[in-house]
Amino acid sequence: MTYDQFLIVDCPTAYNVIVRQTTLTIVKAYLSPHMLLMKFPTRNGTGVIRGDHLSARTCYATALKSVACKPPMEAMSVQGLPNGSGPIDDPREETPTPVTQPVLELEKVILNEEYPDRCVKISTTLGPDLRTQFIDFLRHHAEVFAWSYDDMPGISPDIISHKLSISPVYKPVRQKRRSYDVEWYEAMCTEVDKFKAIGFIKEATYPVWLANSVMVRKANGGRRMCQDYTNLNKACPNDSFPLSRIDQLVDATAGHELLSFMDAYSGYNQIFVDPAYSEHKTFITDRGLYYYNVTPFGLKNVGATYQRLVNRIFAKHIGGIIEMYVDDMLVKSRTAWGIWKT
């Protein structure tokens, strides 16, 4: 006999029970969404659960009404990192991508009194002893956090580098230069100076591919310089390397009392581009032509390259105490105090 644990939630909903994918696998259930049918083996033969299309539509409509009538939940906003390592916006759109908000209230913890802007956030629901131990631990290991590009030496090309696979069917495209107002030009020049100073970009000569630079607004009100690699991305086939499935990551965290979330500082920019493909990413600015020698945002298949990197680095821990989705890391523990054993 197979058993599973269920979490009882006291809230209005149109559904009687929600079964996760892991449970369906355990009970060896077969689903047919089109027929609204589920079959599973039992001691007395095959068990069958049938649905009704009319009831399903009614249930779905009721669920939508309950969500629409639900008052907005108060949450503390999560400020993006100054380097802009959040979701990538479409360079052709002015509206920034909304940032997900946490449900629990968080408090800021300053790691070094000499740098009050260097802080992390912890939950306000931690017990006094656990909170004190957490803060002491974070301050003792404050050197592992990156606060600027100087703290980010990058990944050695001997470990991994990003390569382009351009289909010969597509001809190189040199986009015509676009015009912007004075405000955007000034912001673009500031970004170019910053990237040149930290060694992210170099001047290009006689590029084969050429893309326009576009300034987009970030969710925190700042600006980020992106490149319109639409033509180059079309010429590159998809990298089939599998990314982690969100539903499996959610199931893997179920039952853990303590979760620690971390984000890689300017994650993609930590990987260098193979020199043979560097000038393919040349872009236009008011200062001239430049190309990235690190992996830029907005380029196709960079997520797969980064997932390869983290899978290689944390191979012994992924699925155990760590879950990874590209540049987002989650450290989990079954008990609150068990985090110190991991």
Secondary structure in CASP SS format (residue, H / E / C, confidence):
PFRMAT SS
TARGET T0000
AUTHOR 0000-0000-0000
METHOD secondary structure of the structure
MODEL  1
M C 1.00
T C 1.00
Y C 1.00
D C 1.00
Q C 1.00
F C 1.00
L C 1.00
I C 1.00
V C 1.00
D C 1.00
C C 1.00
P C 1.00
T C 1.00
A C 1.00
Y C 1.00
N C 1.00
V C 1.00
I C 1.00
V C 1.00
R C 1.00
Q H 1.00
T H 1.00
T H 1.00
L H 1.00
T H 1.00
I H 1.00
V C 1.00
K C 1.00
A C 1.00
Y E 1.00
L E 1.00
S E 1.00
P C 1.00
H C 1.00
M C 1.00
L C 1.00
L E 1.00
M E 1.00
K E 1.00
F E 1.00
P E 1.00
T E 1.00
R C 1.00
N C 1.00
G E 1.00
T E 1.00
G E 1.00
V E 1.00
I E 1.00
R E 1.00
G C 1.00
D C 1.00
H H 1.00
L H 1.00
S H 1.00
A H 1.00
R H 1.00
T H 1.00
C H 1.00
Y H 1.00
A H 1.00
T H 1.00
A H 1.00
L H 1.00
K H 1.00
S H 1.00
V H 1.00
A H 1.00
C H 1.00
K C 1.00
P C 1.00
P C 1.00
M C 1.00
E C 1.00
A C 1.00
M C 1.00
S C 1.00
V C 1.00
Q C 1.00
G C 1.00
L C 1.00
P C 1.00
N C 1.00
G C 1.00
S C 1.00
G C 1.00
P C 1.00
I C 1.00
D C 1.00
D C 1.00
P C 1.00
R C 1.00
E C 1.00
E C 1.00
T C 1.00
P C 1.00
T C 1.00
P C 1.00
V C 1.00
T C 1.00
Q C 1.00
P C 1.00
V C 1.00
L C 1.00
E C 1.00
L E 1.00
E E 1.00
K E 1.00
V E 1.00
I E 1.00
L C 1.00
N C 1.00
E C 1.00
E C 1.00
Y C 1.00
P C 1.00
D C 1.00
R C 1.00
C E 1.00
V E 1.00
K E 1.00
I E 1.00
S E 1.00
T C 1.00
T C 1.00
L C 1.00
G C 1.00
P H 1.00
D H 1.00
L H 1.00
R H 1.00
T H 1.00
Q H 1.00
F H 1.00
I H 1.00
D H 1.00
F H 1.00
L H 1.00
R H 1.00
H H 1.00
H C 1.00
A H 1.00
E H 1.00
V H 1.00
F C 1.00
A C 1.00
W C 1.00
S C 1.00
Y H 1.00
D H 1.00
D H 1.00
M C 1.00
P C 1.00
G C 1.00
I E 1.00
S C 1.00
P C 1.00
D C 1.00
I C 1.00
I C 1.00
S C 1.00
H E 1.00
K C 1.00
L C 1.00
S C 1.00
I C 1.00
S C 1.00
P C 1.00
V C 1.00
Y C 1.00
K C 1.00
P C 1.00
V C 1.00
R E 1.00
Q C 1.00
K C 1.00
R C 1.00
R C 1.00
S C 1.00
Y C 1.00
D C 1.00
V H 1.00
E H 1.00
W H 1.00
Y H 1.00
E H 1.00
A H 1.00
M H 1.00
C H 1.00
T H 1.00
E H 1.00
V H 1.00
D H 1.00
K H 1.00
F H 1.00
K H 1.00
A H 1.00
I H 1.00
G C 1.00
F C 1.00
I E 1.00
K E 1.00
E E 1.00
A C 1.00
T C 1.00
Y C 1.00
P C 1.00
V C 1.00
W C 1.00
L E 1.00
A E 1.00
N E 1.00
S E 1.00
V E 1.00
M E 1.00
V E 1.00
R E 1.00
K C 1.00
A C 1.00
N C 1.00
G C 1.00
G C 1.00
R E 1.00
R E 1.00
M E 1.00
C E 1.00
Q E 1.00
D C 1.00
Y C 1.00
T H 1.00
N H 1.00
L H 1.00
N H 1.00
K H 1.00
A H 1.00
C C 1.00
P C 1.00
N C 1.00
D C 1.00
S C 1.00
F C 1.00
P C 1.00
L C 1.00
S C 1.00
R C 1.00
I H 1.00
D H 1.00
Q H 1.00
L H 1.00
V H 1.00
D H 1.00
A H 1.00
T H 1.00
A C 1.00
G C 1.00
H C 1.00
E C 1.00
L E 1.00
L E 1.00
S E 1.00
F E 1.00
M E 1.00
D E 1.00
A C 1.00
Y C 1.00
S C 1.00
G H 1.00
Y H 1.00
N H 1.00
Q H 1.00
I E 1.00
F E 1.00
V E 1.00
D C 1.00
P H 1.00
A H 1.00
Y H 1.00
S H 1.00
E H 1.00
H H 1.00
K H 1.00
T C 1.00
F E 1.00
I E 1.00
T E 1.00
D C 1.00
R C 1.00
G E 1.00
L E 1.00
Y E 1.00
Y E 1.00
Y E 1.00
N C 1.00
V E 1.00
T C 1.00
P C 1.00
F C 1.00
G C 1.00
L C 1.00
K C 1.00
N C 1.00
V H 1.00
G H 1.00
A H 1.00
T H 1.00
Y H 1.00
Q H 1.00
R H 1.00
L H 1.00
V H 1.00
N H 1.00
R H 1.00
I H 1.00
F C 1.00
A C 1.00
K C 1.00
H C 1.00
I E 1.00
G C 1.00
G C 1.00
I C 1.00
I E 1.00
E E 1.00
M E 1.00
Y E 1.00
V C 1.00
D C 1.00
D E 1.00
M E 1.00
L E 1.00
V E 1.00
K E 1.00
S E 1.00
R C 1.00
T C 1.00
A C 1.00
W H 1.00
G H 1.00
I H 1.00
W H 1.00
K H 1.00
T C 1.00
END
